[in-house]
Amino acid sequence: MAQAKNTRWKPFESIECLRHGVCDAIVKSAQEAIKQRGRFDIVLAGGNTPRAVYRLLRDLPMDWTKWHIYHGDERCLPLDHEDRNSLMVEQVWTHYVPIPTSQIHDIPAELGPTAGAKAYAETLANAPMFDMVLLGLGEDGHTASLFPNHKVDNSADAVPVFNSPKPPSERITISQNRLNNTREVIFIVTGSGKQEAVNNWRSGVAIPATLIVPKDGVDVYCYEVELN
């Protein structure tokens, strides 16, 4: 239950307020990291709400040359497939800001789960502790591509996922241990369909999201779920 005690639940009155709240938190984290360490390392989540956050970010006057971008997980699909997280981020954000290409670390999931995970683990081995990790929450309680009833593989910083309950069946995810190696985590939880997962989380049920236990805990930004 240590994780539940170190989880800060932050409800928002509208989806717009939540998006701006996440955006503001990212900006604050980036400014502090760049001031203290000269760089900002962030892990991105996929999905429609993060997409809107990234669209907000691109218009802000940030020191983009100090940003380093990673992805929490990726689907094993062709590079130009519309369901790739990396393509979404490029289309709404990174195409428009001067983050050096060498600092945008997409998961090479087009190589397949095994080879792609090995390559990304090598990328992450050269990365420092993350400054911020953004994560979503599935209706089944999954986060990144850590799914219920799947063996948790912490053998490397990035690991292959087979037989995913959500298509496509083959994916790559940053491992639990590496996601926990971060200064800050924000879960973005929107929609009444997440209510059961939230209830389980808050009552101490071991869902995949509860594997994320960084030293400073996690913040859960939520909309359209009851926090009873």
Backbone as a chain_set.jsonl record, in Angstrom:
{"seq": "MAQAKNTRWKPFESIECLRHGVCDAIVKSAQEAIKQRGRFDIVLAGGNTPRAVYRLLRDLPMDWTKWHIYHGDERCLPLDHEDRNSLMVEQVWTHYVPIPTSQIHDIPAELGPTAGAKAYAETLANAPMFDMVLLGLGEDGHTASLFPNHKVDNSADAVPVFNSPKPPSERITISQNRLNNTREVIFIVTGSGKQEAVNNWRSGVAIPATLIVPKDGVDVYCYEVELN", "coords": {"N": [[0.808, -1.219, 0.0], [2.177, 1.124, 0.015], [2.463, 2.479, -2.35], [-0.096, 3.507, -2.868], [-0.322, 5.384, -0.844], [1.478, 7.25, -1.656], [0.473, 8.48, -3.855], [-0.854, 11.051, -5.643], [-3.889, 12.383, -6.198], [-5.47, 14.246, -8.651], [-8.157, 15.837, -9.516], [-9.894, 17.286, -12.34], [-12.025, 19.879, -13.643], [-12.722, 20.04, -16.286], [-11.885, 18.74, -19.553], [-10.28, 20.458, -20.931], [-9.076, 21.989, -18.912], [-7.578, 19.992, -17.679], [-5.773, 19.285, -19.75], [-4.313, 21.684, -20.005], [-3.294, 21.787, -17.441], [-1.545, 19.56, -17.378], [0.212, 20.379, -19.38], [1.288, 22.722, -18.209], [2.633, 21.566, -16.035], [4.597, 20.052, -17.316], [6.089, 22.091, -18.55], [7.063, 23.467, -16.28], [8.632, 21.445, -15.098], [10.5, 21.053, -17.145], [11.804, 23.556, -17.28], [12.998, 23.677, -14.746], [14.677, 21.426, -14.839], [16.402, 22.02, -16.97], [17.612, 24.304, -15.999], [18.95, 23.262, -13.757], [20.379, 20.996, -14.66], [20.954, 21.254, -17.328], [19.555, 19.949, -19.343], [16.555, 18.274, -20.464], [14.806, 15.415, -19.925], [12.256, 13.526, -21.126], [9.634, 11.141, -21.05], [7.195, 10.059, -23.238], [3.62, 9.595, -23.498], [1.159, 7.838, -25.442], [-1.992, 8.476, -27.165], [-5.181, 10.279, -27.223], [-5.609, 12.456, -25.415], [-2.924, 13.106, -24.474], [-2.007, 13.819, -27.031], [-3.328, 16.255, -27.495], [-2.134, 17.763, -25.505], [0.531, 17.861, -26.401], [0.15, 19.348, -28.661], [-0.454, 21.81, -27.54], [1.993, 22.391, -26.336], [3.746, 22.94, -28.434], [3.562, 25.559, -29.246], [4.796, 27.089, -27.393], [7.368, 29.196, -25.953], [9.984, 27.607, -25.577], [13.222, 26.307, -24.532], [14.044, 24.448, -26.744], [16.235, 23.057, -27.714], [17.396, 21.741, -25.656], [15.871, 19.604, -24.988], [15.132, 16.128, -24.601], [13.616, 13.424, -26.045], [11.647, 10.592, -25.373], [9.807, 7.459, -25.696], [7.223, 5.777, -23.968], [6.136, 3.367, -24.778], [5.617, 1.374, -27.764], [3.912, 0.384, -30.748], [4.415, -2.489, -32.759], [4.647, -1.739, -35.736], [4.692, -0.518, -39.169], [6.844, 2.334, -39.889], [5.392, 4.518, -40.906], [2.807, 4.081, -40.13], [-0.452, 4.926, -39.057], [-1.075, 4.41, -36.416], [1.215, 4.534, -34.938], [2.89, 5.768, -32.125], [5.097, 7.46, -32.296], [4.808, 8.68, -34.799], [2.481, 10.189, -34.432], [3.36, 12.045, -32.487], [5.334, 13.389, -33.908], [3.792, 14.549, -35.949], [2.086, 16.358, -34.629], [3.716, 17.9, -33.003], [6.775, 17.672, -32.72], [7.693, 18.137, -35.282], [7.454, 20.817, -35.58], [9.088, 22.216, -33.863], [12.428, 23.133, -32.771], [13.842, 20.761, -31.757], [16.75, 18.899, -31.654], [17.254, 16.334, -34.051], [18.765, 14.147, -33.24], [18.144, 13.975, -30.604], [15.629, 13.043, -30.352], [14.253, 10.221, -29.51], [12.955, 7.728, -30.899], [11.197, 4.627, -30.602], [12.442, 1.817, -32.239], [10.333, 0.111, -33.39], [9.554, -0.999, -35.74], [11.389, -2.88, -36.355], [10.577, -5.168, -35.193], [9.532, -6.94, -32.175], [11.624, -8.129, -30.58], [14.229, -7.449, -31.67], [13.849, -4.682, -31.861], [13.377, -3.936, -29.199], [15.831, -4.593, -28.045], [17.519, -2.764, -29.333], [16.438, -0.359, -28.407], [16.845, -0.569, -25.698], [19.589, -0.267, -25.624], [19.776, 2.408, -26.375], [18.524, 3.613, -24.167], [20.272, 2.918, -22.179], [22.232, 4.777, -22.341], [21.037, 7.012, -21.478], [20.228, 9.496, -19.011], [18.796, 9.539, -15.655], [15.299, 9.851, -15.949], [13.531, 12.961, -16.247], [10.797, 13.429, -16.338], [7.977, 11.308, -16.637], [5.315, 10.513, -18.657], [2.229, 8.889, -18.481], [-0.504, 6.766, -19.432], [-3.698, 5.262, -18.57], [-5.214, 2.217, -18.952], [-8.488, 0.739, -19.469], [-8.364, -1.752, -18.369], [-6.469, -1.406, -16.481], [-3.892, -1.324, -17.405], [-0.678, 0.149, -18.185], [1.625, 2.071, -20.174], [2.953, -0.513, -22.083], [2.459, -2.496, -20.239], [0.708, -5.092, -19.195], [-2.219, -6.583, -17.592], [-1.874, -9.78, -16.073], [0.313, -10.49, -17.549], [3.656, -11.523, -17.655], [5.964, -9.61, -15.86], [8.664, -8.131, -17.24], [11.802, -7.303, -16.403], [14.304, -7.449, -17.415], [15.778, -5.812, -18.991], [16.169, -2.338, -20.02], [14.335, -1.726, -21.992], [11.795, -3.786, -23.266], [10.461, -6.636, -25.068], [7.028, -7.184, -25.999], [4.666, -9.666, -26.25], [1.688, -11.166, -27.608], [-0.188, -9.229, -26.788], [-3.145, -8.105, -25.117], [-4.452, -6.022, -26.296], [-4.747, -5.001, -29.629], [-2.018, -3.924, -31.789], [-0.658, -7.254, -31.422], [2.033, -7.456, -30.921], [4.496, -5.559, -29.323], [6.632, -2.981, -27.928], [7.954, -2.048, -24.831], [9.068, 0.329, -22.395], [10.658, -0.885, -19.537], [9.325, -1.747, -16.284], [11.145, -1.164, -14.145], [12.833, 0.76, -15.332], [11.052, 2.802, -15.972], [10.453, 3.628, -13.437], [12.718, 4.931, -12.736], [12.878, 7.874, -12.422], [12.293, 11.384, -11.931], [9.781, 12.428, -11.761], [6.357, 11.538, -12.245], [3.493, 11.612, -14.247], [0.3, 10.452, -14.458], [-2.214, 10.346, -16.889], [-5.55, 10.366, -16.861], [-8.545, 9.877, -18.25], [-12.077, 9.84, -18.794], [-15.05, 7.963, -18.226], [-14.917, 5.256, -18.581], [-12.643, 4.39, -17.362], [-13.196, 4.039, -14.732], [-13.47, 1.639, -13.167], [-10.837, 0.679, -13.121], [-9.602, 2.8, -11.77], [-10.942, 2.658, -9.313], [-10.03, 0.147, -8.431], [-7.287, 0.658, -8.217], [-7.253, 2.678, -6.231], [-8.223, 1.252, -4.099], [-6.273, -0.508, -3.493], [-5.825, -2.739, -5.078], [-3.735, -4.796, -7.055], [-2.976, -3.577, -9.88], [-1.485, -3.144, -13.183], [-0.655, -0.409, -13.306], [0.067, 0.175, -10.711], [2.6, -0.736, -10.484], [4.301, 1.275, -10.958], [6.323, 3.035, -9.146], [8.014, 5.379, -8.353], [10.548, 7.138, -6.448], [9.573, 9.615, -5.504], [6.852, 9.326, -5.731], [3.654, 9.468, -7.52], [1.681, 11.568, -9.676], [-1.722, 11.782, -10.403], [-3.594, 12.906, -12.891], [-6.875, 13.552, -13.474], [-10.076, 13.158, -15.111], [-13.568, 12.983, -15.386], [-13.824, 10.724, -13.8], [-14.829, 9.251, -10.755], [-13.679, 9.992, -7.516], [-13.941, 8.341, -5.004]], "CA": [[0.0, 0.0, 0.0], [3.011, 2.318, 0.003], [2.226, 3.217, -3.576], [-1.346, 4.247, -2.736], [-0.091, 6.526, 0.038], [2.346, 8.208, -2.337], [-0.202, 8.798, -5.104], [-1.595, 12.308, -5.48], [-4.993, 12.407, -7.157], [-5.772, 15.638, -8.99], [-9.305, 15.905, -10.436], [-10.089, 18.521, -13.093], [-13.431, 20.122, -13.959], [-12.946, 19.909, -17.723], [-10.745, 18.169, -20.249], [-9.394, 21.564, -21.281], [-8.283, 22.31, -17.722], [-6.597, 18.919, -17.49], [-4.716, 19.424, -20.757], [-3.465, 22.819, -19.649], [-2.594, 21.425, -16.213], [-0.417, 18.707, -17.744], [1.154, 21.225, -20.119], [1.975, 23.58, -17.238], [3.544, 20.735, -15.243], [5.735, 19.721, -18.173], [6.891, 23.305, -18.704], [7.756, 23.71, -15.019], [9.663, 20.418, -14.953], [11.542, 21.314, -18.139], [12.568, 24.737, -16.896], [13.822, 23.336, -13.594], [15.712, 20.471, -15.24], [17.392, 22.713, -17.796], [18.361, 25.196, -15.111], [19.793, 22.508, -12.829], [21.213, 19.955, -15.273], [21.266, 21.593, -18.705], [18.803, 19.144, -20.291], [15.268, 17.793, -19.974], [14.533, 14.092, -20.476], [10.851, 13.227, -20.894], [9.049, 9.965, -21.684], [5.86, 10.431, -23.69], [2.528, 8.638, -23.614], [0.305, 7.978, -26.607], [-3.403, 8.704, -26.86], [-5.772, 11.542, -27.679], [-5.374, 13.556, -24.471], [-1.544, 13.564, -24.652], [-1.878, 14.496, -28.331], [-3.757, 17.647, -27.318], [-1.108, 18.421, -24.685], [1.687, 18.124, -27.251], [-0.229, 20.453, -29.561], [-0.299, 23.036, -26.748], [3.408, 22.641, -26.066], [4.543, 23.361, -29.588], [3.474, 27.002, -29.431], [5.407, 27.774, -26.257], [8.77, 29.61, -26.189], [10.859, 26.784, -24.749], [14.573, 26.062, -25.022], [13.836, 23.107, -27.288], [17.5, 22.374, -28.002], [17.815, 21.002, -24.457], [14.9, 18.537, -24.74], [15.393, 14.767, -25.076], [12.295, 12.8, -26.113], [11.556, 9.127, -25.392], [8.437, 6.946, -25.7], [7.017, 4.718, -22.994], [5.914, 2.114, -25.498], [5.315, 1.545, -29.182], [3.347, -0.769, -31.44], [5.294, -2.993, -33.812], [3.993, -1.411, -36.995], [5.588, 0.27, -40.032], [7.139, 3.686, -39.435], [4.394, 5.485, -41.343], [1.466, 3.631, -39.756], [-1.146, 5.966, -38.302], [-1.177, 4.056, -35.004], [2.497, 4.678, -34.264], [3.0, 6.92, -31.221], [6.14, 8.365, -32.782], [4.267, 9.454, -35.909], [1.561, 11.166, -33.855], [4.138, 13.101, -31.83], [5.968, 14.184, -34.967], [2.794, 15.298, -36.707], [1.45, 17.45, -33.879], [4.617, 18.639, -32.123], [8.212, 17.798, -32.919], [7.945, 18.679, -36.617], [7.32, 22.27, -35.542], [9.996, 22.831, -32.893], [13.817, 22.792, -33.114], [14.533, 19.729, -30.989], [17.659, 18.177, -32.559], [16.801, 14.983, -34.404], [19.522, 13.173, -32.457], [17.593, 13.959, -29.245], [14.297, 12.444, -30.422], [14.603, 8.797, -29.456], [11.809, 6.879, -31.189], [11.409, 3.186, -30.451], [12.468, 1.218, -33.573], [9.434, -1.047, -33.307], [9.437, -1.596, -37.068], [12.341, -3.997, -36.399], [10.003, -6.298, -34.484], [9.626, -6.753, -30.724], [12.888, -8.544, -29.964], [15.335, -6.602, -32.147], [13.537, -3.295, -31.532], [13.577, -3.743, -27.758], [17.275, -4.616, -27.786], [18.081, -1.499, -29.798], [16.004, 0.751, -27.55], [17.528, -0.742, -24.414], [20.912, 0.332, -25.78], [19.56, 3.852, -26.335], [18.212, 4.011, -22.799], [21.454, 2.715, -21.333], [23.03, 6.006, -22.407], [20.194, 8.123, -21.021], [20.254, 9.691, -17.557], [17.506, 9.425, -14.988], [14.298, 10.694, -16.595], [12.969, 14.059, -15.459], [9.348, 13.246, -16.269], [7.358, 10.22, -17.394], [3.87, 10.623, -18.842], [1.621, 7.578, -18.66], [-1.953, 6.652, -19.45], [-4.282, 4.149, -17.815], [-6.229, 1.509, -19.718], [-9.661, 0.28, -18.719], [-7.957, -2.963, -17.647], [-5.428, -1.051, -15.526], [-2.537, -1.354, -17.972], [-0.006, 1.414, -18.459], [2.597, 1.769, -21.228], [2.448, -1.811, -22.55], [2.484, -3.433, -19.112], [-0.676, -5.547, -19.183], [-2.585, -7.542, -16.553], [-1.647, -11.206, -16.308], [1.515, -10.682, -18.349], [4.869, -11.537, -16.84], [6.696, -8.345, -15.875], [10.037, -8.389, -17.658], [12.729, -6.221, -16.066], [15.637, -7.917, -17.777], [16.459, -4.73, -19.716], [15.439, -1.07, -19.92], [13.21, -1.855, -22.918], [11.545, -5.222, -23.403], [9.416, -6.977, -26.033], [5.718, -7.619, -25.517], [3.995, -10.567, -27.19], [0.312, -11.547, -27.253], [-0.887, -8.144, -26.099], [-4.601, -8.189, -25.205], [-4.894, -4.966, -27.2], [-3.974, -5.063, -30.872], [-1.429, -5.162, -32.293], [-0.224, -8.165, -30.353], [3.471, -7.281, -30.664], [4.816, -4.196, -28.902], [7.845, -2.782, -27.129], [7.688, -1.13, -23.724], [10.091, 0.561, -21.378], [10.376, -1.789, -18.424], [8.876, -1.172, -15.01], [12.257, -0.592, -13.378], [13.355, 1.979, -15.969], [10.034, 3.847, -15.81], [10.539, 4.108, -12.066], [13.948, 5.708, -12.584], [12.468, 9.195, -12.884], [12.038, 12.364, -10.878], [8.365, 12.8, -11.713], [5.439, 10.777, -13.089], [2.102, 12.055, -14.343], [-0.691, 9.627, -15.139], [-3.314, 11.104, -17.485], [-6.664, 9.419, -16.789], [-9.77, 10.564, -18.649], [-13.175, 9.021, -19.28], [-15.725, 7.122, -17.226], [-14.536, 3.859, -18.793], [-11.491, 4.064, -16.499], [-13.635, 4.066, -13.336], [-13.151, 0.395, -12.453], [-9.389, 0.645, -12.899], [-9.312, 3.774, -10.716], [-11.435, 2.09, -8.052], [-9.098, -0.908, -8.026], [-6.041, 1.321, -7.838], [-7.423, 3.389, -4.961], [-8.521, 0.3, -3.023], [-5.093, -1.325, -3.224], [-5.699, -3.886, -5.973], [-2.479, -4.736, -7.803], [-3.086, -3.448, -11.327], [-0.168, -2.773, -13.706], [-0.274, 0.973, -12.987], [0.655, 0.247, -9.368], [4.016, -1.094, -10.571], [5.076, 2.498, -11.129], [6.53, 3.522, -7.776], [9.243, 6.151, -8.203], [10.824, 7.583, -5.075], [8.747, 10.756, -5.129], [5.442, 9.057, -5.953], [3.089, 9.814, -8.82], [0.508, 12.434, -9.738], [-2.734, 11.276, -11.324], [-4.476, 13.965, -13.375], [-8.031, 12.791, -13.92], [-11.313, 13.831, -15.505], [-14.702, 12.077, -15.623], [-13.822, 9.562, -12.91], [-15.167, 9.61, -9.356], [-12.634, 9.648, -6.539], [-14.671, 8.077, -3.761]], "C": [[0.842, 1.269, 0.0], [2.742, 3.158, -1.23], [0.973, 4.071, -3.452], [-1.157, 5.49, -1.877], [0.711, 7.624, -0.655], [1.805, 8.541, -3.724], [-1.084, 10.009, -4.871], [-2.631, 12.421, -6.588], [-5.432, 13.847, -7.387], [-6.923, 15.682, -10.002], [-9.409, 17.274, -11.099], [-11.552, 18.638, -13.523], [-13.741, 19.977, -15.439], [-11.707, 19.302, -18.359], [-9.761, 19.257, -20.65], [-8.495, 21.947, -20.109], [-7.218, 21.255, -17.47], [-5.449, 19.06, -18.481], [-3.759, 20.556, -20.407], [-2.684, 22.54, -18.365], [-1.385, 20.547, -16.489], [0.65, 19.527, -18.457], [1.962, 22.1, -19.162], [2.997, 22.79, -16.418], [4.787, 20.361, -16.039], [6.671, 20.922, -18.303], [7.699, 23.586, -17.437], [8.9, 22.72, -14.825], [10.822, 20.677, -15.902], [12.421, 22.494, -17.728], [13.496, 24.441, -15.727], [14.979, 22.415, -13.984], [16.813, 21.16, -16.041], [18.243, 23.654, -16.948], [19.361, 24.425, -14.257], [20.796, 21.585, -13.531], [21.524, 20.208, -16.749], [20.547, 20.784, -19.755], [17.501, 18.693, -19.636], [14.942, 16.491, -20.69], [13.115, 13.673, -20.115], [10.437, 11.996, -21.689], [7.592, 10.281, -22.003], [4.891, 9.256, -23.669], [1.806, 8.867, -24.933], [-1.123, 8.28, -26.181], [-3.863, 10.101, -27.224], [-5.52, 12.702, -26.721], [-3.916, 14.018, -24.506], [-1.339, 14.284, -25.986], [-2.24, 15.976, -28.207], [-2.752, 18.431, -26.474], [0.098, 18.784, -25.544], [1.394, 19.272, -28.217], [-0.114, 21.798, -28.829], [1.171, 23.395, -26.568], [4.121, 23.304, -27.235], [4.539, 24.875, -29.8], [4.163, 27.797, -28.324], [6.877, 28.094, -26.531], [9.732, 28.873, -25.267], [12.254, 26.692, -25.358], [14.613, 24.624, -25.559], [15.14, 22.352, -27.522], [18.004, 21.549, -26.822], [16.885, 19.815, -24.15], [15.374, 17.219, -25.347], [14.09, 13.975, -24.927], [12.415, 11.285, -26.19], [10.075, 8.731, -25.415], [8.322, 5.796, -24.709], [6.793, 3.368, -23.629], [5.618, 2.426, -26.952], [4.754, 0.249, -29.744], [4.297, -1.189, -32.557], [4.577, -2.908, -35.156], [4.984, -0.646, -37.865], [5.724, 1.709, -39.544], [6.037, 4.679, -39.753], [2.971, 5.08, -40.99], [0.813, 4.648, -38.831], [-1.258, 5.665, -36.815], [0.163, 4.104, -34.266], [2.49, 5.924, -33.375], [4.003, 7.946, -31.75], [5.629, 9.237, -33.924], [3.325, 10.535, -35.401], [2.322, 12.339, -33.254], [4.813, 13.996, -32.871], [4.948, 15.084, -35.663], [2.238, 16.491, -35.945], [2.443, 18.339, -33.129], [6.032, 18.773, -32.669], [8.589, 18.299, -34.313], [8.049, 20.205, -36.59], [8.304, 22.966, -34.612], [11.422, 22.332, -33.138], [14.508, 21.848, -32.134], [15.461, 18.989, -31.955], [17.184, 16.746, -32.805], [17.492, 13.916, -33.563], [19.01, 13.055, -31.023], [16.136, 13.484, -29.216], [14.495, 10.94, -30.582], [13.35, 7.936, -29.638], [12.178, 5.414, -30.988], [11.395, 2.545, -31.84], [11.624, -0.054, -33.652], [9.22, -1.713, -34.658], [10.403, -2.769, -37.247], [11.754, -5.274, -35.812], [10.271, -6.19, -32.995], [10.986, -7.086, -30.129], [14.041, -7.63, -30.366], [15.1, -5.143, -31.776], [13.766, -2.998, -30.06], [15.063, -3.724, -27.415], [17.91, -3.289, -28.18], [17.689, -0.348, -28.875], [16.626, 0.65, -26.164], [18.926, -0.14, -24.473], [20.823, 1.856, -25.768], [19.359, 4.319, -24.9], [19.392, 3.837, -21.856], [22.329, 3.963, -21.293], [22.254, 7.23, -21.936], [20.303, 8.269, -19.511], [18.906, 9.338, -16.941], [16.51, 10.351, -15.694], [13.893, 11.83, -15.651], [11.462, 13.906, -15.296], [8.934, 12.067, -17.142], [5.867, 10.486, -17.446], [3.31, 9.235, -19.145], [0.107, 7.706, -18.745], [-2.397, 5.485, -18.584], [-5.356, 3.512, -18.672], [-7.393, 1.08, -18.841], [-9.353, -0.975, -17.917], [-6.854, -2.689, -16.637], [-4.024, -1.054, -16.094], [-1.99, 0.057, -18.126], [1.219, 1.115, -19.295], [2.098, 0.486, -21.903], [2.716, -2.878, -21.496], [1.043, -3.844, -18.855], [-0.953, -6.516, -18.033], [-2.296, -8.975, -17.007], [-0.523, -11.484, -17.304], [2.713, -10.642, -17.412], [5.587, -10.201, -16.971], [8.171, -8.642, -16.132], [10.895, -7.161, -17.347], [14.163, -6.589, -16.415], [16.449, -6.864, -18.52], [15.623, -3.473, -19.56], [14.241, -1.024, -20.86], [13.04, -3.332, -23.231], [10.429, -5.471, -24.418], [8.136, -7.41, -25.335], [5.075, -8.462, -26.612], [2.572, -10.844, -26.692], [-0.38, -10.487, -26.412], [-2.391, -8.322, -26.214], [-5.215, -7.086, -26.047], [-4.081, -5.073, -28.484], [-3.143, -3.802, -31.073], [-0.809, -5.982, -31.168], [1.249, -7.998, -29.994], [3.781, -5.812, -30.418], [6.196, -4.174, -28.253], [7.495, -1.788, -26.038], [8.959, -0.861, -22.93], [9.702, -0.263, -20.158], [9.952, -1.024, -17.176], [10.016, -0.478, -14.28], [12.747, 0.714, -13.984], [12.335, 3.115, -15.886], [10.075, 4.43, -14.398], [11.784, 4.961, -11.807], [13.708, 7.112, -13.135], [12.204, 10.101, -11.692], [10.543, 12.643, -10.708], [7.571, 11.919, -12.669], [4.075, 11.447, -13.063], [1.315, 11.006, -15.108], [-1.804, 10.537, -15.646], [-4.482, 10.139, -17.638], [-7.953, 10.159, -17.1], [-10.815, 9.562, -19.123], [-13.73, 8.072, -18.242], [-15.396, 5.647, -17.4], [-13.358, 3.425, -17.939], [-11.89, 3.916, -15.027], [-13.249, 2.802, -12.564], [-11.656, 0.306, -12.157], [-8.991, 1.606, -11.787], [-9.755, 3.244, -9.359], [-10.485, 1.017, -7.527], [-7.793, -0.308, -7.512], [-6.171, 1.927, -6.443], [-7.727, 2.456, -3.788], [-7.38, -0.679, -2.768], [-4.958, -2.579, -4.052], [-4.449, -3.717, -6.84], [-2.756, -4.758, -9.301], [-1.723, -3.014, -11.874], [0.269, -1.355, -13.359], [0.395, 1.078, -11.625], [2.094, -0.254, -9.336], [4.905, 0.137, -10.63], [5.181, 3.193, -9.784], [7.861, 4.265, -7.653], [9.36, 6.723, -6.8], [9.889, 8.702, -4.619], [7.266, 10.56, -5.43], [4.971, 9.5, -7.323], [1.924, 10.782, -8.626], [-0.452, 11.859, -10.767], [-3.68, 12.42, -11.665], [-5.69, 13.279, -13.995], [-9.253, 13.654, -14.215], [-12.333, 12.767, -15.853], [-14.548, 10.741, -14.918], [-14.092, 10.046, -11.5], [-14.055, 9.124, -8.434], [-13.309, 9.467, -5.172], [-13.756, 7.452, -2.705]], "O": [[0.296, 2.373, -0.013], [2.784, 4.388, -1.179], [0.966, 5.226, -3.877], [-1.758, 6.53, -2.145], [0.628, 8.793, -0.278], [2.563, 8.843, -4.646], [-1.957, 9.995, -4.004], [-2.291, 12.54, -7.765], [-5.73, 14.576, -6.44], [-6.693, 15.577, -11.207], [-9.058, 18.292, -10.503], [-12.23, 17.634, -13.74], [-14.902, 19.808, -15.813], [-10.618, 19.341, -17.786], [-8.554, 19.02, -20.707], [-7.303, 22.198, -20.286], [-6.091, 21.578, -17.095], [-4.283, 18.966, -18.099], [-2.542, 20.403, -20.502], [-1.55, 22.996, -18.212], [-0.319, 20.755, -15.909], [1.841, 19.392, -18.177], [3.182, 22.204, -19.292], [4.091, 23.281, -16.138], [5.896, 20.354, -15.505], [7.889, 20.788, -18.181], [8.885, 23.905, -17.514], [10.002, 23.103, -14.434], [11.985, 20.541, -15.523], [13.646, 22.424, -17.823], [14.641, 24.893, -15.707], [16.108, 22.59, -13.527], [18.001, 20.918, -15.823], [19.449, 23.778, -17.161], [20.488, 24.878, -14.054], [21.92, 21.412, -13.062], [22.281, 19.45, -17.356], [20.865, 20.893, -20.939], [17.362, 18.725, -18.413], [14.815, 16.463, -21.914], [12.801, 13.485, -18.94], [10.831, 11.822, -22.843], [6.843, 10.721, -21.13], [5.28, 8.096, -23.803], [1.84, 9.97, -25.479], [-1.43, 8.335, -24.99], [-3.056, 10.989, -27.497], [-5.245, 13.817, -27.165], [-3.675, 15.224, -24.563], [-0.58, 15.251, -26.06], [-1.549, 16.84, -28.746], [-2.543, 19.623, -26.701], [0.632, 19.888, -25.431], [2.278, 20.063, -28.546], [0.276, 22.801, -29.426], [1.546, 24.566, -26.64], [5.003, 24.139, -27.036], [5.427, 25.409, -30.465], [4.121, 29.027, -28.316], [7.553, 27.359, -27.251], [10.233, 29.44, -24.296], [12.446, 26.962, -26.544], [15.142, 23.716, -24.917], [15.142, 21.121, -27.528], [18.929, 20.751, -26.969], [17.09, 19.106, -23.164], [15.935, 17.185, -26.442], [13.535, 13.868, -23.833], [13.196, 10.758, -26.983], [9.2, 9.564, -25.182], [9.209, 4.948, -24.62], [7.208, 2.342, -23.09], [5.397, 3.577, -27.327], [5.081, -0.842, -29.276], [4.906, -0.347, -33.217], [3.988, -3.877, -35.635], [6.005, -0.172, -37.366], [4.836, 2.236, -38.874], [5.77, 5.585, -38.963], [2.02, 5.673, -41.498], [1.459, 5.17, -37.923], [-1.51, 6.574, -36.024], [0.232, 3.748, -33.089], [2.125, 7.01, -33.827], [3.777, 9.153, -31.658], [5.983, 10.413, -34.006], [3.361, 11.668, -35.88], [1.971, 13.496, -33.485], [4.851, 15.217, -32.719], [5.226, 16.253, -35.929], [1.947, 17.526, -36.544], [2.071, 19.416, -32.664], [6.448, 19.869, -33.043], [9.684, 18.828, -34.506], [8.66, 20.808, -37.473], [8.346, 24.196, -34.578], [11.609, 21.231, -33.656], [15.639, 22.106, -31.723], [14.997, 18.495, -32.982], [16.769, 16.045, -31.881], [16.885, 12.904, -33.213], [19.397, 12.135, -30.303], [15.49, 13.521, -28.169], [14.857, 10.457, -31.654], [12.758, 7.473, -28.664], [13.327, 5.018, -31.181], [10.415, 2.714, -32.565], [12.128, -1.139, -33.939], [8.761, -2.853, -34.726], [10.256, -3.56, -38.178], [12.358, -6.342, -35.915], [11.146, -5.429, -32.583], [11.452, -6.371, -29.242], [14.747, -7.099, -29.508], [16.043, -4.438, -31.416], [14.284, -1.938, -29.707], [15.501, -2.925, -26.587], [18.741, -2.75, -27.448], [18.502, 0.532, -28.592], [16.903, 1.667, -25.528], [19.399, 0.432, -23.491], [21.696, 2.523, -25.214], [19.956, 5.306, -24.472], [19.496, 4.535, -20.848], [23.072, 4.182, -20.337], [22.758, 8.351, -21.989], [20.454, 7.274, -18.802], [17.991, 8.893, -17.634], [16.835, 11.497, -16.002], [13.911, 11.682, -14.429], [10.913, 14.217, -14.239], [9.466, 11.859, -18.233], [5.224, 10.663, -16.412], [3.857, 8.502, -19.968], [-0.484, 8.637, -18.199], [-1.583, 4.812, -17.952], [-6.306, 4.181, -19.079], [-7.287, 1.064, -17.615], [-9.999, -1.24, -16.904], [-6.351, -3.615, -16.001], [-3.061, -0.818, -15.365], [-2.742, 1.029, -18.19], [1.808, 0.042, -19.166], [0.923, 0.408, -22.261], [3.136, -3.995, -21.8], [0.245, -3.05, -18.358], [-0.042, -7.19, -17.552], [-2.458, -9.318, -18.178], [-0.422, -12.588, -17.839], [2.771, -9.827, -16.491], [5.793, -9.716, -18.083], [8.832, -9.316, -15.343], [10.726, -6.107, -17.96], [15.111, -6.106, -15.796], [17.664, -7.001, -18.665], [14.509, -3.518, -19.037], [13.245, -0.362, -20.568], [14.02, -4.047, -23.436], [9.557, -4.623, -24.609], [8.164, -7.937, -24.223], [4.956, -8.025, -27.756], [2.299, -10.764, -25.495], [-1.072, -10.802, -25.444], [-2.885, -8.656, -27.291], [-6.367, -7.192, -26.468], [-2.86, -5.218, -28.435], [-3.51, -2.731, -30.588], [-0.481, -5.458, -30.104], [1.667, -8.354, -28.892], [3.388, -4.938, -31.191], [6.831, -5.21, -28.059], [6.813, -0.795, -26.293], [9.822, -1.731, -22.813], [8.527, -0.32, -19.796], [10.192, 0.176, -17.042], [9.875, 0.665, -13.847], [13.044, 1.665, -13.262], [12.72, 4.276, -15.744], [9.763, 5.604, -14.2], [11.883, 5.631, -10.779], [14.255, 7.491, -14.171], [11.926, 9.635, -10.587], [10.1, 13.048, -9.634], [8.038, 11.591, -13.759], [3.564, 11.805, -12.002], [1.62, 10.706, -16.262], [-2.282, 11.403, -14.913], [-4.423, 9.207, -18.44], [-8.407, 10.98, -16.303], [-10.49, 8.566, -19.769], [-12.987, 7.457, -17.477], [-15.575, 4.862, -16.469], [-13.096, 2.23, -17.803], [-11.034, 3.695, -14.171], [-12.758, 2.885, -11.438], [-11.26, -0.098, -11.064], [-8.145, 1.279, -10.954], [-9.029, 3.366, -8.373], [-10.173, 0.977, -6.337], [-7.268, -0.734, -6.483], [-5.315, 1.72, -5.583], [-7.517, 2.816, -2.63], [-7.499, -1.574, -1.931], [-4.087, -3.407, -3.785], [-4.15, -2.615, -7.299], [-2.769, -5.821, -9.921], [-0.88, -2.557, -11.103], [1.457, -1.12, -13.137], [1.207, 1.977, -11.405], [2.744, -0.208, -8.291], [6.109, 0.059, -10.385], [4.244, 3.856, -9.339], [8.746, 3.822, -6.92], [8.379, 6.781, -6.058], [9.465, 8.724, -3.464], [6.498, 11.521, -5.391], [5.774, 9.862, -8.183], [1.278, 10.814, -7.579], [-0.046, 11.492, -11.87], [-4.473, 12.849, -10.827], [-5.546, 12.505, -14.942], [-9.432, 14.729, -13.643], [-12.023, 11.781, -16.521], [-15.079, 9.732, -15.38], [-13.64, 11.119, -11.101], [-13.562, 8.003, -8.558], [-13.244, 10.343, -4.31], [-14.203, 7.163, -1.595]]}, "num_chains": 1, "name": "protein.A"}
